Amino acid sequence: MATSTITSGICGFTTRVTAKEDGDFHCLITIETDCPNMERLQAELREVSALRELSWKGEGPLVYELARRHLPHASCPVPSGVIKAVEVACKLALPADAAIKVEAE
């Protein structure tokens, strides 16, 4: 099992994603969020194939397909956080924090 906690930025929303391997590189996804757009995404995102999520080949990631339908901002970091949790849960990557620092000049 792996968890990503994502603080999205100026919107102020925080999302906690838990991915639990369910065998054969499939993960069950649980999303806790205060973002109303992410709530609509989570209604459709309950299980994913880690192999699909980690590649742009073939169908491409389901997470990004659903994000395109439900999230108004392409810059939202939550879909990436979901995929990071999935790859760690399936032991396809080691857990490590990722960060985006944005500054205006």
C-alpha positions as CSV (number, residue, x, y, z in Angstrom):
1,M,0.0,0.0,0.0
2,A,1.2,3.6,-0.7
3,T,-0.2,7.0,0.0
4,S,0.3,10.3,-1.7
5,T,-0.8,13.5,0.0
6,I,-1.1,16.3,-2.5
7,T,-1.5,20.0,-1.7
8,S,-2.6,21.5,-5.0
9,G,-1.6,25.1,-4.6
10,I,-3.6,28.3,-4.9
11,C,-7.0,26.4,-4.8
12,G,-6.1,25.4,-1.2
13,F,-7.4,21.8,-1.7
14,T,-5.6,18.8,-0.2
15,T,-6.1,15.3,-1.6
16,R,-5.0,12.0,0.0
17,V,-4.7,9.1,-2.4
18,T,-4.2,5.5,-1.2
19,A,-3.3,2.8,-3.6
20,K,-3.4,-0.9,-2.6
21,E,-2.0,-3.6,-4.8
22,D,-4.7,-6.2,-5.6
23,G,-2.5,-8.6,-7.4
24,D,-1.2,-8.8,-11.0
25,F,-0.2,-5.1,-11.0
26,H,-3.8,-3.9,-10.3
27,C,-4.5,-1.3,-7.6
28,L,-7.5,-0.3,-5.7
29,I,-7.7,3.4,-5.3
30,T,-9.1,5.4,-2.4
31,I,-9.3,9.2,-2.7
32,E,-10.1,11.6,0.2
33,T,-10.4,15.2,-0.9
34,D,-12.1,18.5,-0.2
35,C,-12.0,19.4,-4.0
36,P,-15.5,19.0,-5.6
37,N,-13.9,18.3,-9.0
38,M,-11.8,15.5,-7.6
39,E,-14.8,14.0,-5.9
40,R,-16.4,13.5,-9.4
41,L,-13.1,11.9,-10.6
42,Q,-12.9,9.6,-7.7
43,A,-16.5,8.3,-8.4
44,E,-15.1,6.7,-11.6
45,L,-11.5,5.9,-10.4
46,R,-11.7,2.8,-8.1
47,E,-9.2,0.4,-9.7
48,V,-6.4,0.8,-12.2
49,S,-3.8,-1.3,-13.9
50,A,-0.3,0.0,-12.9
51,L,1.1,-1.1,-16.3
52,R,-1.4,1.1,-18.1
53,E,-0.9,4.1,-15.7
54,L,2.9,4.1,-16.1
55,S,3.0,4.4,-19.9
56,W,1.8,6.7,-22.6
57,K,1.7,3.8,-25.0
58,G,-1.6,2.0,-25.9
59,E,-4.6,3.6,-24.2
60,G,-2.5,5.8,-21.9
61,P,-3.2,6.4,-18.3
62,L,-6.8,6.1,-17.1
63,V,-6.1,8.7,-14.4
64,Y,-5.4,11.4,-17.1
65,E,-8.3,10.3,-19.2
66,L,-10.6,10.9,-16.2
67,A,-8.8,14.1,-15.2
68,R,-9.5,15.5,-18.6
69,R,-13.2,14.8,-18.1
70,H,-13.5,16.1,-14.5
71,L,-10.8,18.6,-13.7
72,P,-10.9,22.1,-15.0
73,H,-7.2,22.8,-14.7
74,A,-4.6,20.8,-16.6
75,S,-1.9,21.9,-14.1
76,C,-3.6,20.1,-11.2
77,P,-0.9,17.9,-9.6
78,V,-3.3,15.3,-8.2
79,P,-3.4,12.9,-11.2
80,S,0.4,12.7,-11.0
81,G,0.2,12.0,-7.3
82,V,-2.3,9.1,-8.0
83,I,0.1,7.5,-10.4
84,K,3.1,7.9,-8.0
85,A,1.1,6.1,-5.3
86,V,0.2,3.3,-7.8
87,E,3.8,2.7,-8.9
88,V,5.0,2.5,-5.3
89,A,2.1,0.2,-4.2
90,C,3.0,-2.2,-7.1
91,K,6.7,-2.0,-6.2
92,L,7.6,-0.4,-9.6
93,A,9.3,2.6,-7.9
94,L,10.7,3.4,-4.5
95,P,8.8,6.0,-2.4
96,A,10.2,9.5,-2.7
97,D,8.7,12.9,-2.4
98,A,8.2,15.0,-5.5
99,A,7.7,18.8,-5.5
100,I,6.9,21.7,-7.7
101,K,8.0,25.1,-6.5
102,V,6.5,28.1,-8.3
103,E,7.7,31.7,-7.9
104,A,6.8,34.8,-9.7
105,E,9.4,37.5,-10.5
